[in-house]
Amino acid sequence: MYKKKLMLVLALMLVIALLASCGGATGAGKLKVGMVTDAGTIDDKSFNQGTWEGVVKAGKDYKLETQYLKPTGTTQADYTKEMGNLYDSGYRMIVCPGFKFETAVFEAQDKYKDAKFVLIDGSPNNGKFDDTRVAKVGTNTVAIFFAEHESGFLAGVAAAVQLKEGDVGFIGGMEIPAVQKFNWGFQQGVNYANANYATKITIKAENVIYQGTFSEMAAGQQLAAQMYDKGVKAIFAAAGGVGVGVINEAKTRAGAGKEAWVVGVDVDQYSQGIYTGDKSIILTSAMKQLGQAAISMVKAELDGKFPGGQTLTFNAANDGVGIPASNPNLSSDAQAKAKEVLAKMKKGDIKVSDVQGSLIK
């Protein structure tokens, strides 16, 4: 009898040990989540950082191992190399933020069939722009896009209602769809406020500039200085590291007692804009829920519901874009107007165009 009980206890201990080594759906070691950065840096206070913070939070929430790798260059080969390094280290979910990963993911999704890929702001393709072009979101890949024009619109409304009159400008990084949509939405939001809330905000063509990169901080600061010198009150900076330069210029001017506002991008950049005490030059931010997108994909994979093969859009209707719920630089009226507009967008009463020059329908 004693031997039978002992054998039963040992068997039970073995089962428990095996279960522990396998882990549950949220157990450590069950899934390793990696990310490869694009041309920006992991501390860009914008696109890369917002995505990475989501990966990190998912790792903490579900007790998963996480890691990011920064390529030495910005070619497809550079991205492919780091994705391979993550895979070789056991990472079976790889998050890739940015359109520059489109071709690398296109190849990797077939090469590493047991891995899952999350491509943000892009869709896998072979990089050709002729009759040989092939595009495919593999069954182990999800392509995620955001309605940047909607968050840009909300930021435009809030900024216009707050400033009431005067010039505003836009500084973008590379002239790609995601950045363009921020610009077009912002302009429509300003126009909407002028038409509906009696504001008098103007955006001159000379004050809409694409710098051409996401990394030239000094160039961003120089462009911002030129705009502020011309009397521009606020600049919407959708430009990664270039936008950091814009923020730095505004902080310098605010510290000297001058008016210089910035509309942040991708994440709530209020803390990045602090120049003294708790005062910030960030008027509001046109946000994309980058972190939440990453977290939702990790959870989907753990739940066995990874939406492979699909292209998802995060927009106002599903709370995928917006502006911060509060900002001390916005009056209660500006925040109320923005909230009112958001509600109308969710109901479909306001439709923001993602095409340059189009009017609100």
C-alpha positions, 0 to 999 in steps of 0.5 A: 500500500505504501509503495502504491501511494508513493508511486501515485505521489511521484506520478502526480509530481511528474505531471505537475512538473511537466505542466509547469515546464510547458507553461499555460497560455500566459506562462513564461517561455510559451511565447517569445515576442520580438521587434525589429526597429525601423529607421528610427530609434527605440526612444523616438518618443513616437512610432518605434517607442509606442510600438515597443512599449506595447510589446513590453506591456504584453510581456509583463501582462502575460509573463513573456520574454521580449526583445528588440533588435535595431538593424545597422542599416535600413535595407531589406537585407538589414531587416531580414537579418535581424528578423532571422536573428530573432527567429534563431533565438526562439522568437516566434512572434515578430513585430515590424513597425513601418512600411519599410518591412513590407518586402522583408516580411513578404519573404520571412512569412514563407521562410519561417512558417511557424512564426507569426508576424505583425506588420504595422503601417504596411502590407507584405509585397515583393517590392516590385512596382510593375507587372511582376508585383506580388502582394500577399498577407500570409496566413501567419501574418497580420497587416495593421493600418491606422486611420491617421486622417481621423486622429489628425482631424481631431487634433486639427479641431482641438488646436483650432478651437484652442488657438482661435486665430492665426497660422499653423503649420505641418512638418512631416518626415517622409512623404508616405501615406501614413504621414500624408494622411495625418497632414490631410486630416489635420487640414480638414479638422482646421477647416471644420473648426473654422466652418463650425466653431467660428475659428480663424486658423489658416494653413499656408502652402509654404508652411506644409513641408516634408523633410524627407527623413525620420531621423534628421533632428537638426533639420527639424529644428531648423524648419521649425525655427523658420516657421515660428519666425514667420508667425506660425503659432503651432506646428503639427510634427509627424516626423519621428526624430525630425519631430523631436527637433521641432519639439526642441525648438518650441521648448527653447522658445517657450523657455524664453517666453515666446509662443510656440506650440507643437501638435504631437504624433503617434503617442501622447507627447506631452511629457516630451514637450515639458520645458519647465516644471510641468509646463509643456509645449504640446498642445495635443497629440494625434494618436495611434494606439500602436501599443494596444495594437501590439498587445491585442495581437499577442493576446490573440495569439495566446488565445489561439485566435491570431487573425493571420491573413487579415488586414486590420484597420484601427480607427475612431470607430474602434478607438484605434486613433484619437487625441489624449483624453486630457491636456492642461494646454487645452481649454474645457471648450476645446476638449468638449468640441473635440469630444463632440466631433469624435462622437460624430465620427463614430456615428458616421456623421463626420467622414474624414477623407484620406485623399489630399484636397478632398472635402468632408462628405 
